[in-house]
Amino acid sequence: MHNLNDFLTLIEGFLGGSKWFPILLIGTGLFYTIYLKFPQFRFFKHALKVVTGKYDKPGEKGDASHFQALTTALSGTVGTGNIAGVALAIYLGGPAALFWMLVTAFLGMTTKFVEVTLSHKYRETDEKGFISGGPMYYMKNKLNMRWLAGIFAVMTIFSSFGTGSLPQINSISNSMFTTFGFNKMLVGGILTVLLAFVILGGIKRIAKVTERLVPTMAIIYFVGALAVIFYNYENIIPSFVSIFTNVFTGTAAVGGFLGAGFSYALTKGVNRGLFSNEAGQGSAPIAHAAARTEEPVSEGMVAILEPFIDTIVICTLTGLVILSSGVWTEKLPNQFQPTDMVVMANQYDDTNEEDREKLYHYLGGTSDLPVFTGDLIVVNGEIKNELSIINARSVAENIKIYDSQDKLYNGKVAISNGKYSSNNGVTFKGNSLVHSAPLTAEAFTRSLLGDWGKWIVSIGLLLFAFSTAIAWAYYGGRSVTYLFGVKGVLPYRIIYCIGFFIASFADTTIIWTISGITIVLMALPNLIGILMLHKDMKSTLNTYWDKFKKEHPSEV
């Protein structure tokens, strides 16, 4: 498990954790924002009118309304990224990471406008009469680059697991276990059956489910988040300030948080921003292609609203909940995951400036510190060796070791290069920083809601993440259709459900690392493709406005 995680982390470091990918993603959005003269401002009001169906015409080709296409796409984006992803970004990069998430969203409004317009323009109808669209179709039909379209389709299938299946159910099961003590495998089994029932019904059943789920879960989460923020009203302004003050300098150590540099905040913020709103990844165009309209630009207008709702509104709320509550710097009781934990050879005190500096560089990968190899001597659950354990990027405290019966352990625990195998039947528990869904859940308790706050996160996450898994099954199915025809969809959906179940009890750190890899591999061909079609995009937009002015002169 450790070797697998180390290998995946190495790959992710060259992709999502690199400096070149944020530059490409942000650069593409910035180029189109300037090239199309800030469409996220100019067309926002028009987009609201389009999504309400004001300009719909009877008899237009498509499988879903503008609103259904928007909610289906939102169900694919509003999910774990908004609850667990924001928490992970702040945990890794500090408040400045939220700033880069917002930058990614602002520029992503333009990127999504472009990718949806182009994908809708070059959509096709499959052999069963359903609409098939997405970046692979503009790559094939306009760029004449079938090889690039094939790569994108394959990467979409992988990303349907890395974005839509694995992290969603993993976050749900972790949240349900933390809040209610529900068995992770049981949660995974029940939701897998429900998932199979929905996705086997195709896009029309998916659209009907998502148009009800998305607004409901958004309202519940919105009210709960405001309750926490206003309860901690004295921290609202300092929280806002912290997002912007350390953007280019990084975040200093505070509490159990050992600090994060500019580069770390940038890469983690951009990566989590992309995971949240998927602008540039090429996924949402697959859902929007099914919209009933003959005007590709009108559906692109609808897509402008997605990053705004998903990241600028919902992710900002989550970020303010975490920052205003202060839990992101607190060491909380939790059960350590093997991949989050390192047994150091020496003792470290995070209240000591020199030790904190050493650990900061160690966690940032810029220096090495000796790790422990040998046996831990454990008596009544307490480690007798003089050493420190780093868990979740913090110095762990009040550590206890338990056996397979959840009783205090007595004996030895073998450690190799700072790591232990979860197969030896013991678990480590103690106080450390936490991340992902458990961090957000804890933040929601810091209000008049108390422990009821965890219920909002758990139920909200259940609805958010489950709807995301539904939408991504559709995205993956469309890619399978492109590559293998309709006959390949059923086997794909079966494998998708199996992966969904297994991830419910898999290691969280590995799941998120896989996610980071697949997101980048899917986004790369899409970003390259839309940059190559910049002239096509501009002429399509100009044609749309010329036609719109003739049909609706009073609106101009």
C-alpha positions in Angstrom: 0.0 0.0 0.0 2.8 2.4 0.9 4.7 1.5 -2.2 1.6 2.1 -4.4 1.0 5.4 -2.7 4.6 6.5 -3.2 4.5 5.6 -6.9 1.2 7.4 -7.5 2.4 10.4 -5.5 5.5 10.6 -7.8 3.3 10.6 -10.9 0.9 13.2 -9.4 3.9 15.4 -8.6 4.8 15.6 -12.3 1.1 16.3 -13.3 -1.3 18.1 -10.9 1.5 18.9 -8.4 3.7 20.5 -11.1 4.1 24.2 -11.9 3.4 23.9 -15.6 -0.2 22.5 -15.3 -1.6 25.5 -13.3 0.1 27.8 -15.8 -1.6 26.0 -18.7 -5.0 25.8 -17.0 -5.1 29.4 -15.7 -3.4 30.6 -18.9 -6.0 29.1 -21.1 -8.8 30.8 -19.1 -7.0 34.1 -19.1 -6.4 34.0 -22.9 -10.0 33.3 -23.6 -11.2 35.9 -21.0 -9.2 38.6 -22.8 -9.8 37.2 -26.4 -13.6 37.1 -25.9 -13.7 40.4 -23.8 -14.6 39.0 -20.4 -17.7 36.9 -21.3 -18.2 36.0 -17.6 -19.2 39.6 -17.0 -20.8 40.5 -20.4 -23.0 37.4 -20.7 -23.9 36.6 -17.1 -27.4 38.2 -17.2 -28.1 36.7 -20.6 -27.1 33.3 -19.3 -29.7 33.5 -16.5 -32.4 34.2 -19.1 -31.3 31.3 -21.3 -31.4 28.8 -18.5 -35.0 29.7 -17.6 -36.0 28.7 -21.1 -36.9 32.3 -22.3 -35.5 31.7 -25.8 -36.4 28.0 -26.2 -38.0 27.0 -29.5 -40.3 24.0 -29.9 -39.0 20.9 -31.7 -35.3 21.5 -31.1 -33.1 18.5 -31.0 -31.9 17.2 -27.7 -32.6 14.9 -24.7 -32.8 17.5 -21.9 -33.8 21.1 -21.2 -31.3 23.8 -20.5 -32.1 23.6 -16.8 -31.8 19.8 -16.8 -28.4 20.0 -18.6 -27.2 22.6 -16.1 -28.3 20.5 -13.1 -26.9 17.3 -14.6 -23.5 19.1 -15.2 -23.7 20.8 -11.7 -24.4 17.4 -10.1 -21.1 16.3 -11.7 -19.3 19.3 -10.3 -21.1 20.1 -7.0 -19.9 17.2 -4.9 -16.9 16.1 -2.9 -14.8 19.0 -4.2 -17.1 21.5 -2.5 -17.0 19.8 0.9 -13.9 17.6 1.1 -11.8 19.2 -1.7 -11.9 22.7 -0.2 -10.9 21.3 3.2 -8.1 19.4 1.5 -6.8 22.5 -0.3 -6.8 24.6 2.9 -5.2 21.7 4.9 -2.4 21.4 2.3 -1.9 25.0 1.2 -3.5 27.2 3.9 -6.0 30.0 3.2 -4.2 31.2 0.1 -5.1 27.9 -1.6 -8.7 29.1 -1.5 -7.7 32.2 -3.4 -6.3 30.1 -6.2 -9.5 28.0 -6.3 -11.4 31.2 -6.8 -9.1 32.4 -9.6 -9.5 29.0 -11.3 -13.3 29.4 -11.0 -13.4 33.0 -12.3 -11.3 32.2 -15.4 -13.0 28.8 -15.6 -16.3 30.5 -16.3 -14.8 31.5 -19.7 -13.1 28.2 -20.2 -16.4 26.3 -19.6 -18.3 28.7 -21.9 -15.8 27.8 -24.7 -15.6 24.1 -24.2 -19.4 23.6 -24.0 -20.0 25.8 -27.0 -17.6 23.9 -29.2 -18.6 20.4 -28.0 -22.3 21.2 -28.5 -21.6 22.6 -32.0 -20.0 19.3 -33.2 -22.2 16.8 -31.4 -23.7 13.7 -33.0 -26.6 11.3 -32.6 -25.8 7.6 -31.6 -27.3 4.5 -33.1 -30.1 4.5 -30.4 -31.1 8.1 -31.2 -29.5 9.7 -28.2 -27.3 12.8 -28.4 -23.5 12.2 -28.1 -21.3 15.1 -27.5 -18.1 16.2 -25.7 -14.6 17.3 -26.6 -13.9 14.1 -28.5 -16.4 15.1 -31.1 -14.9 18.5 -31.9 -11.5 16.9 -32.0 -12.8 14.4 -34.5 -15.2 16.5 -36.6 -13.4 19.8 -36.7 -9.7 19.2 -35.8 -9.6 15.9 -37.7 -7.5 14.5 -34.9 -9.0 11.2 -34.1 -6.0 10.1 -32.1 -6.4 13.1 -29.8 -10.2 12.3 -29.5 -9.3 8.7 -28.6 -6.9 9.8 -25.9 -9.5 12.2 -24.5 -12.2 9.5 -24.4 -9.9 7.0 -22.7 -8.8 9.6 -20.1 -12.5 10.4 -19.5 -13.2 6.8 -18.7 -10.3 6.7 -16.2 -11.4 10.1 -14.8 -14.9 8.9 -14.3 -13.4 6.6 -11.7 -10.8 9.2 -10.4 -13.4 12.0 -10.2 -16.8 10.6 -10.2 -16.7 7.2 -8.5 -13.8 6.6 -6.1 -13.4 9.9 -4.2 -17.2 10.4 -4.0 -18.1 7.2 -2.2 -14.9 7.3 -0.2 -15.9 10.7 1.2 -19.4 9.6 1.9 -18.4 6.4 3.8 -15.8 8.3 5.8 -18.3 11.0 6.7 -21.0 8.4 7.7 -18.4 6.5 9.8 -17.2 9.7 11.5 -20.7 11.0 12.2 -22.8 8.0 12.8 -20.3 5.1 13.2 -21.8 3.3 10.1 -19.8 0.5 8.7 -18.0 1.8 5.5 -18.6 -1.4 3.5 -22.3 -1.5 4.4 -22.7 2.2 3.3 -20.8 1.4 0.1 -23.0 -1.7 -0.6 -26.3 0.1 -0.2 -25.3 3.1 -2.3 -23.8 0.9 -5.0 -27.3 -0.8 -5.5 -28.9 2.7 -5.7 -26.3 3.9 -8.1 -26.8 0.9 -10.4 -30.6 1.5 -10.4 -30.2 5.2 -11.5 -27.4 4.9 -14.1 -28.9 1.9 -15.8 -31.9 4.2 -16.7 -29.8 6.4 -19.0 -29.7 10.2 -19.3 -33.4 10.8 -19.0 -33.6 9.2 -15.6 -30.4 10.8 -14.6 -31.7 14.2 -15.6 -35.0 13.7 -13.6 -33.0 12.7 -10.5 -30.5 15.5 -10.6 -32.9 18.3 -11.3 -34.5 17.5 -7.9 -31.3 16.6 -6.0 -29.1 19.5 -6.9 -31.4 22.4 -5.8 -32.4 20.6 -2.6 -28.9 19.8 -1.4 -27.6 23.2 -2.3 -30.2 24.9 -0.1 -29.6 22.6 2.9 -25.9 23.2 2.7 -26.2 26.9 2.1 -28.3 27.5 5.2 -26.0 25.3 7.4 -22.9 27.1 6.2 -24.3 30.5 6.9 -25.2 29.4 10.4 -21.6 28.5 11.2 -20.2 31.7 9.6 -22.5 34.1 11.4 -22.0 32.2 14.7 -18.3 33.0 14.3 -19.0 36.5 13.0 -15.9 38.0 14.7 -13.7 35.8 12.4 -15.4 36.6 9.1 -13.2 39.6 8.2 -10.0 38.0 9.4 -10.9 34.9 7.4 -11.4 36.9 4.2 -8.2 38.8 4.8 -6.2 35.5 5.3 -7.3 34.3 1.9 -5.7 37.2 0.1 -2.8 38.4 2.3 -0.6 35.3 1.9 -1.3 34.7 -1.8 2.3 35.3 -3.0 4.2 34.6 0.3 2.6 31.4 1.5 1.0 30.8 4.9 3.0 30.9 8.1 2.8 28.2 10.8 -0.2 28.5 13.1 -1.4 26.0 15.7 -0.8 22.5 14.4 -0.5 23.8 10.8 3.2 23.8 10.0 3.0 26.3 7.1 2.8 26.2 3.3 4.7 28.0 0.6 3.4 29.9 -2.4 4.1 27.1 -4.9 2.3 24.6 -2.7 -0.8 26.8 -2.2 -0.9 27.6 -6.0 -0.7 24.0 -7.2 -3.1 22.6 -4.5 -5.6 25.4 -5.0 -5.7 25.1 -8.8 -5.8 21.4 -8.6 -8.7 21.4 -6.1 -10.4 24.2 -8.0 -10.4 22.1 -11.1 -11.6 19.1 -9.2 -14.5 21.2 -7.9 -15.7 23.0 -11.0 -14.1 20.9 -13.8 -13.7 24.0 -16.0 -11.2 22.9 -18.7 -11.4 19.2 -17.8 -13.9 18.6 -20.6 -16.6 16.7 -18.6 -19.5 19.2 -18.4 -19.7 19.5 -22.2 -20.7 15.9 -22.4 -23.8 16.7 -20.3 -24.5 20.0 -22.0 -24.4 18.3 -25.4 -27.8 16.7 -24.6 -29.5 20.1 -24.2 -32.5 20.8 -26.5 -31.2 23.7 -28.6 -29.8 24.3 -32.1 -27.6 27.2 -30.8 -24.3 25.9 -29.3 -23.5 29.4 -27.9 -26.7 29.5 -25.9 -25.7 26.3 -24.1 -22.3 27.8 -23.6 -24.0 30.7 -21.9 -25.7 28.3 -19.4 -22.3 26.8 -18.7 -20.9 30.2 -17.5 -23.1 29.8 -14.4 -21.5 26.5 -13.3 -18.1 27.6 -11.9 -19.9 30.6 -10.3 -22.4 28.5 -8.4 -20.0 25.6 -7.7 -16.8 27.4 -6.7 -17.3 31.1 -6.2 -20.5 30.5 -4.1 -20.4 27.0 -2.6 -16.6 26.6 -2.2 -16.3 30.1 -0.7 -18.9 29.2 1.8 -17.1 26.0 2.8 -13.8 27.8 3.0 -15.2 30.5 5.2 -16.8 27.9 7.5 -13.4 26.1 7.9 -11.4 29.3 8.3 -13.9 31.2 10.6 -14.3 28.1 12.9 -10.5 27.8 13.2 -10.6 24.0 13.0 -8.0 23.9 10.2 -5.2 24.6 12.7 -6.5 22.3 15.5 -5.3 18.9 16.3 -8.4 16.7 16.6 -9.0 13.1 17.8 -8.9 10.7 14.8 -7.8 7.3 13.6 -4.6 7.5 11.6 -4.5 6.2 8.0 -1.2 4.4 7.2 -0.5 6.6 4.2 -1.0 9.8 6.2 1.4 8.7 8.9 5.2 8.7 9.2 7.2 7.5 12.3 10.2 9.8 12.7 13.5 8.6 14.2 13.8 11.7 16.4 11.5 13.7 18.7 10.1 17.0 17.4 8.2 19.8 19.2 6.0 22.0 16.9 6.1 24.8 19.4 9.8 25.0 18.9 10.8 27.3 16.1 13.8 25.3 15.0 11.8 22.0 14.9 8.9 23.6 13.1 11.3 24.9 10.4 12.8 21.4 9.9 9.3 19.9 9.6 8.1 22.6 7.2 10.9 21.8 4.8 10.5 18.1 5.2 6.8 18.2 4.4 7.5 20.5 1.5 9.9 18.0 0.0 12.9 20.3 0.2 14.8 18.4 2.8 15.1 15.0 4.4 14.8 14.0 8.1 15.6 10.5 9.5 12.7 8.1 9.7 12.3 5.2 12.1 13.0 1.5 11.2 12.6 -1.1 13.8 10.1 -2.2 16.5 7.8 0.1 18.4 7.6 -1.1 22.0 4.0 -0.7 23.1 2.6 -1.1 26.7 -1.1 -0.5 27.3 -1.4 1.3 24.0 1.5 3.7 24.7 4.7 3.9 22.7 7.8 3.7 24.9 10.3 4.6 22.2 11.5 8.2 22.2 10.3 9.5 18.8 7.6 11.5 17.1 4.9 10.5 14.7 3.8 12.9 11.9 0.2 12.3 10.9 -1.7 14.4 8.4 1.2 16.8 8.1 1.3 17.6 11.9 3.0 16.3 15.0 0.6 13.8 16.5 -0.2 13.9 20.2 -1.9 11.6 22.8 -1.2 8.6 20.6 -2.7 5.2 21.5 -2.4 1.9 19.7 -5.2 -0.5 19.6 -5.5 -4.2 18.6 -8.0 -5.7 16.2 -10.6 -6.0 19.0 -10.2 -2.2 19.6 -8.5 -2.8 23.0 -5.2 -1.2 24.1 -2.3 -3.1 22.5 0.7 -4.6 24.2 3.6 -5.8 22.2 5.8 -4.7 19.3 4.8 -3.0 16.0 7.2 -3.4 13.1 8.1 -0.1 11.3 10.0 0.0 8.0 11.3 3.4 6.7 8.8 5.2 8.9 5.8 3.2 7.7 3.8 0.4 9.1 1.5 -2.1 7.4 -2.2 -2.0 8.2 -2.1 -5.8 7.8 -0.5 -6.3 11.2 -3.9 -5.8 12.9 -3.2 -2.6 14.9 -4.6 0.9 14.6 -3.1 4.2 15.7 -5.4 6.8 17.2 -4.6 10.2 18.6 -4.8 14.0 18.0 -3.6 15.5 14.8 -4.8 17.8 12.0 -7.5 16.2 9.9 -8.4 16.8 6.3 -11.1 16.3 3.6 -14.7 15.6 4.7 -14.0 15.1 8.5 -12.4 18.6 8.6 -15.5 20.2 7.1 -17.8 18.1 9.4 -15.9 19.3 12.5 -16.1 22.9 11.3 -19.9 22.7 11.0 -20.2 21.8 14.6 -18.7 25.1 15.7 -22.1 26.9 15.9 -25.5 26.7 17.6 -26.0 23.6 15.5 -23.5 21.7 17.6 -23.2 18.1 16.6 -26.2 18.5 14.3 -23.7 20.3 12.0 -22.1 17.0 11.2 -25.5 15.8 10.1 -25.7 18.6 7.5 -22.3 17.8 6.2 -22.9 14.0 6.1 -26.3 14.3 4.4 -25.2 17.1 2.2 -22.1 15.1 1.2 -24.3 12.1 0.6 -26.5 14.0 -1.8 -23.7 16.0 -3.4 -21.3 13.1 -3.9 -23.9 10.6 -5.0 -25.3 12.9 -7.7 -21.7 13.5 -8.9 -21.2 9.7 -9.2 -24.4 9.5 -11.2 -23.3 12.2 -13.6 -19.8 10.8 -14.1 -21.3 7.4 -15.0 -23.0 9.2 -17.8 -19.8 10.9 -18.9 -17.8 7.7 -18.9 -20.7 5.9 -20.8 -20.6 8.5 -23.5 -16.9 8.0 -23.9 -17.3 4.2 -24.1 -20.0 4.8 -26.7 -17.5 6.9 -28.7 -14.8 4.2 -28.5 -16.7 1.0 -28.7 -20.3 1.8 -29.5 -23.4 1.3 -27.3 -22.6 -2.4 -26.7 -19.7 -1.3 -24.3 -21.8 0.8 -22.0 -23.4 -1.9 -19.9 -20.0 -3.7 -19.0 -18.6 -0.2 -18.2 -21.4 0.6 -15.8 -21.0 -2.7 -14.1 -17.2 -2.1 -13.6 -18.0 1.5 -12.5 -20.3 0.2 -9.8 -17.8 -2.4 -8.6 -15.1 0.4 -8.3 -17.6 2.5 -6.5 -18.1 -0.2 -3.9 -14.4 -1.0 -3.3 -13.5 2.7 -2.9 -16.0 2.9 0.0 -13.4 1.3 2.3 -10.2 2.1 0.5 -7.4 4.4 1.7 -8.4 8.1 1.3 -5.0 9.4 0.5 -4.5 7.0 -2.4 -8.0 7.8 -3.7 -7.2 11.5 -3.8 -3.8 10.9 -5.4 -5.5 8.9 -8.2 -8.0 11.6 -8.6 -5.3 14.3 -9.1 -3.6 12.2 -11.8 -6.8 11.4 -13.8 -8.0 15.0 -13.8 -4.8 16.3 -15.4 -4.7 13.5 -18.0 -8.2 14.3 -19.1 -7.8 18.1 -19.0 -4.6 18.2 -21.1 -6.1 17.1 -24.5 -9.1 19.3 -24.0 -7.1 22.4 -23.2 -4.9 21.9 -26.2 -8.0 21.4 -28.4 -9.9 24.5 -27.4 -6.8 26.6 -27.8 -6.5 25.4 -31.4 -10.1 26.4 -32.1 -9.9 29.9 -30.8 -10.9 31.4 -34.2 -13.7 29.0 -34.7 -15.0 29.9 -31.2 -14.9 33.7 -31.9 -16.7 33.3 -35.3 -19.4 31.1 -33.7 -20.0 33.6 -31.0 -20.3 36.5 -33.5 -22.7 34.5 -35.7 -24.9 33.8 -32.6 -25.1 37.5 -31.6 -25.9 38.6 -35.2 -28.8 36.1 -35.3 -29.9 37.0 -31.8 -30.1 40.7 -32.6 -32.3 40.1 -35.6 -34.7 37.7 -33.7 -34.8 39.8 -30.4 -34.1 43.4 -31.3 -35.7 44.6 -28.0 -33.2 42.6 -26.0 -30.1 44.2 -27.5 
